[in-house]
Amino acid sequence: VQLQACGGGLVQAGGSLRLSCAASGRSFSVYAVGWFRQAPGKEREFVAAISWGGGSSFYADSVKGRFTISRDNAKNTAYLQMNGLKPEDTAVYYCVADLRADKLRGGSYDYWGQGTLVTVSS
């Protein structure tokens, strides 16, 4: 499966953005989808994941209550709604996929796409 993230940009602290992850290739609906991010000089970190059917979702503690992951299998697209953005959310955000959601939570995945930059100004 090929993944392409978009929707990043510059936003003030407290603002909102919605990232999209468009998938093509093999059947999107069989894959769990997740978002990771990497800030300058830091390791890539898990942000959120959603199961193949959308029935289960998982979040890093740092974004819980502010970010919401969702998916529309009919459109082969996943989303990350980010509210209450903070300067520490500034990073390149990557969309990833794997057959197993638990692997995403553990920090590994089989498929990933180019990232989209989110910059939050204070």
MODAVEN-V928800 format. One record per residue. N is the residue number from 0. RES is the residue in one letter. PHI is phi as a letter, one per 20 degrees, with the letter a starting at -180 (none if undefined). Layout:
# MODAVEN-V928800
{{N	RES	PHI} {N	RES	PHI}}
This chain:
# MODAVEN-V928800
{{0	V	none} {1	Q	d} {2	L	c} {3	Q	c} {4	A	e} {5	C	b} {6	G	o} {7	G	f} {8	G	r} {9	L	d} {10	V	b} {11	Q	f} {12	A	g} {13	G	n} {14	G	e} {15	S	c} {16	L	b} {17	R	c} {18	L	e} {19	S	c} {20	C	c} {21	A	e} {22	A	d} {23	S	b} {24	G	n} {25	R	f} {26	S	g} {27	F	f} {28	S	f} {29	V	e} {30	Y	d} {31	A	f} {32	V	c} {33	G	b} {34	W	c} {35	F	c} {36	R	b} {37	Q	c} {38	A	e} {39	P	g} {40	G	m} {41	K	c} {42	E	f} {43	R	f} {44	E	c} {45	F	f} {46	V	d} {47	A	a} {48	A	b} {49	I	c} {50	S	f} {51	W	f} {52	G	e} {53	G	n} {54	G	f} {55	S	c} {56	S	c} {57	F	c} {58	Y	c} {59	A	f} {60	D	g} {61	S	f} {62	V	d} {63	K	g} {64	G	n} {65	R	d} {66	F	d} {67	T	c} {68	I	e} {69	S	b} {70	R	b} {71	D	c} {72	N	f} {73	A	f} {74	K	d} {75	N	l} {76	T	c} {77	A	d} {78	Y	c} {79	L	c} {80	Q	e} {81	M	d} {82	N	d} {83	G	l} {84	L	f} {85	K	c} {86	P	g} {87	E	f} {88	D	e} {89	T	f} {90	A	a} {91	V	e} {92	Y	d} {93	Y	d} {94	C	e} {95	V	c} {96	A	b} {97	D	b} {98	L	f} {99	R	d} {100	A	f} {101	D	f} {102	K	f} {103	L	f} {104	R	f} {105	G	e} {106	G	n} {107	S	c} {108	Y	a} {109	D	e} {110	Y	c} {111	W	b} {112	G	c} {113	Q	f} {114	G	e} {115	T	c} {116	L	e} {117	V	d} {118	T	c} {119	V	d} {120	S	e} {121	S	e}}
